[in-house]
Amino acid sequence: MGDDNFEHLERLVTELDARGMLARVVQTQNGRIFVRVINPNATSLSENVTCRPTNVSDMPDWWYCWSWGERMHTADDPAGAATKVARVLAAVGE
């Protein structure tokens, strides 16, 4: 699970960077891994995005999830996920 998770998160970082967000993969001491995203124009606007597998047969295998655990977007479309995150973290007037 770990390698797939990291690869999905790295692809998301690339897409977020292309949209002007500051993003990096973070791994905590207990092994939790996520993408920390910050809007450089409004640094108080930030989010931690995880990537999780699903065990439901009729759903895609991996999902990007918001920090509170809600599924955001399928991991096979990091560009779509990055667009959602950038939209949520956009400052007024951006």
VOPAGU-2260 file (C-alpha; in pm, 1 decimal, decimal comma):
REM VOPAGU-2260
SITE   aa  ch    i         X         Y         Z
SITE  MET   A    0       0,0       0,0       0,0
SITE  GLY   A    1     276,3     246,5      90,7
SITE  ASP   A    2     440,2     277,4    -252,5
SITE  ASP   A    3     111,6     329,8    -438,1
SITE  ASN   A    4       6,2     585,3    -178,8
SITE  PHE   A    5     333,7     779,9    -213,6
SITE  GLU   A    6     318,3     775,1    -594,6
SITE  HIS   A    7     -38,9     908,5    -595,5
SITE  LEU   A    8      59,0    1184,3    -353,9
SITE  GLU   A    9     367,1    1279,1    -558,2
SITE  ARG   A   10     151,0    1313,9    -870,7
SITE  LEU   A   11     -85,5    1538,0    -676,4
SITE  VAL   A   12     207,9    1755,3    -562,4
SITE  THR   A   13     316,0    1802,0    -925,4
SITE  GLU   A   14     -34,8    1912,5   -1025,6
SITE  LEU   A   15     -69,4    2145,6    -727,0
SITE  ASP   A   16     267,5    2305,1    -803,9
SITE  ALA   A   17     145,6    2370,8   -1158,4
SITE  ARG   A   18    -150,2    2559,6   -1010,3
SITE  GLY   A   19      71,2    2783,1    -796,2
SITE  MET   A   20      14,1    2603,9    -467,3
SITE  LEU   A   21     296,2    2512,1    -229,7
SITE  ALA   A   22     274,9    2136,6    -177,3
SITE  ARG   A   23     491,6    1860,4     -40,7
SITE  VAL   A   24     455,9    1504,1      77,5
SITE  VAL   A   25     493,1    1474,2     454,9
SITE  GLN   A   26     545,8    1154,6     651,5
SITE  THR   A   27     500,6    1163,5    1027,8
SITE  GLN   A   28     706,0     957,8    1272,1
SITE  ASN   A   29     419,0     710,7    1308,0
SITE  GLY   A   30     419,7     655,5     929,4
SITE  ARG   A   31     113,9     863,3     835,3
SITE  ILE   A   32     168,1    1017,1     492,2
SITE  PHE   A   33     -16,3    1312,2     336,2
SITE  VAL   A   34      26,6    1617,7     113,0
SITE  ARG   A   35      50,0    1950,1     292,9
SITE  VAL   A   36     -88,9    2222,2      64,0
SITE  ILE   A   37     -59,4    2596,4     126,7
SITE  ASN   A   38    -178,7    2889,9     -81,3
SITE  PRO   A   39     135,4    3108,7    -102,3
SITE  ASN   A   40     -80,1    3420,7    -147,7
SITE  ALA   A   41    -274,9    3352,0     172,5
SITE  THR   A   42     -71,3    3118,2     391,5
SITE  SER   A   43    -353,4    3074,3     642,5
SITE  LEU   A   44    -534,6    2880,3     367,2
SITE  SER   A   45    -400,3    2526,1     388,3
SITE  GLU   A   46    -512,2    2163,4     372,5
SITE  ASN   A   47    -372,9    1815,9     431,8
SITE  VAL   A   48    -473,9    1564,8     164,0
SITE  THR   A   49    -443,3    1189,9     211,3
SITE  CYS   A   50    -479,1     906,8     -37,4
SITE  ARG   A   51    -657,5     588,3      62,9
SITE  PRO   A   52    -751,6     260,8    -101,6
SITE  THR   A   53   -1112,9     153,1    -109,1
SITE  ASN   A   54   -1241,7    -198,3     -57,6
SITE  VAL   A   55   -1563,6    -140,3    -250,4
SITE  SER   A   56   -1570,4    -342,2    -573,2
SITE  ASP   A   57   -1766,0     -92,5    -784,2
SITE  MET   A   58   -1547,6     209,0    -694,7
SITE  PRO   A   59   -1199,5     316,3    -810,3
SITE  ASP   A   60    -910,8     166,1    -613,3
SITE  TRP   A   61    -759,7     483,7    -465,4
SITE  TRP   A   62    -909,8     816,5    -354,4
SITE  TYR   A   63    -769,1    1151,4    -249,2
SITE  CYS   A   64    -936,5    1254,9      75,7
SITE  TRP   A   65    -981,0    1581,1     261,3
SITE  SER   A   66    -822,2    1614,0     605,0
SITE  TRP   A   67   -1150,4    1516,2     774,5
SITE  GLY   A   68   -1158,1    1187,6     579,3
SITE  GLU   A   69   -1422,5    1262,3     315,7
SITE  ARG   A   70   -1340,7    1135,0     -32,9
SITE  MET   A   71   -1254,9    1422,2    -264,4
SITE  HIS   A   72   -1151,0    1277,6    -600,6
SITE  THR   A   73   -1025,8     957,6    -759,7
SITE  ALA   A   74    -648,2     916,2    -747,9
SITE  ASP   A   75    -633,3     824,0   -1116,6
SITE  ASP   A   76    -702,1    1193,1   -1193,1
SITE  PRO   A   77    -455,5    1402,5    -990,6
SITE  ALA   A   78    -520,0    1705,2   -1213,8
SITE  GLY   A   79    -889,0    1703,1   -1122,4
SITE  ALA   A   80    -806,5    1666,5    -753,1
SITE  ALA   A   81    -553,5    1951,9    -770,6
SITE  THR   A   82    -813,2    2176,5    -934,3
SITE  LYS   A   83   -1056,1    2107,6    -647,1
SITE  VAL   A   84    -794,8    2175,8    -379,9
SITE  ALA   A   85    -675,2    2495,2    -550,8
SITE  ARG   A   86   -1034,8    2617,1    -579,9
SITE  VAL   A   87   -1100,6    2555,0    -208,2
SITE  LEU   A   88    -776,1    2726,8    -106,1
SITE  ALA   A   89    -818,5    3026,6    -338,2
SITE  ALA   A   90    -812,8    3362,8    -165,0
SITE  VAL   A   91   -1092,0    3610,2    -236,0
SITE  GLY   A   92   -1010,9    3787,1    -562,1
SITE  GLU   A   93    -763,1    3525,1    -688,7
